[in-house]
């Protein structure tokens, strides 16, 4: 599937999403940007899946926050299981 969105406009959208997400997650912009570019949400947006790039910045930041919380819980559980195995 080929996405027809302008690359410059997408980069501006990514910046807005990251800024909203950084505030929601209480992260620095650098940490938020790093998480964003490694996220499944970014992959789906950049691939044009379901025209996610047409969704609002707030909606996409919320999706990113859900992914962040899910990974945070997963990493906490992973750390707990490692600690209890010792």
N, C-alpha and C positions, 0 to 999 in steps of 0.2 A: 504494500500500500504506500503510495507516495503522498506525503503531506505537502500542501501547497502554501503553508504559512510562511511569511517573510521571516528570514533568519534574524534580522535585526529586531523586529517586533517581538519575536520569541525570546531573544536575550533580555529585552526590557521586561517582558512578562516574568521570566525566571527571576530577575532581580526583585521584582515586587513580591513574588511568592516567597522567596528566601527571606526578605525583610519581615513579612508577616509571620512566617514560621519561626524566625529567630526570636521575635517578641513573644509568641505563644509558648515556645519551649524554653525561654530564658537562656538562650545560647548567644554567643557572639556571632556576628555576621559570618566570620570565617568558618566557625564550626557548623553553622547552619548551611552554608554553601557546600561544605565538604559532604555533609550528610545528604543534601539534595542531589548532588551529582552521583552519589553512590546508591541512590534510592530506586526502588521499583517504580515509584511515581514518576520520577524524571524519565526513566526508560520508556514508560508508556506514553507520556506526553510527547517525547521527542520522536517516537515512532509513529505518532499520529493515531494511536489506538483510540477508537470511539470518539474521535475529535475532542479529546480531553483539553487540548490547547484552546478550545472555544469556551471552556468553563471559566467561571470567575476566579480571580486570584485568590479570594477568600476560600472558595470551595477547594481549590487545589492545595492551599496551605493547610486546610483542615485534613485533607487526605494524607498529606505529608506528616502531619502531627499524629494521625492514627498509626501510620507506619512506624514513626519514631517511638511511640508508646509501646507498640507491639514488639519491636526489636529490643527496647529497654527491658521489658518484662522477660522476653526470651533470654537475653544476656544475663539478667539477674538469676533466673532459674538455672541457667547453664553454670553460672558461677557457684550457686548453692550446691548443685549436684557434685561439682568438682570438689568443693570443700568437704562435703560429707563422705566422699569416697576415700579420703586420705586416712 
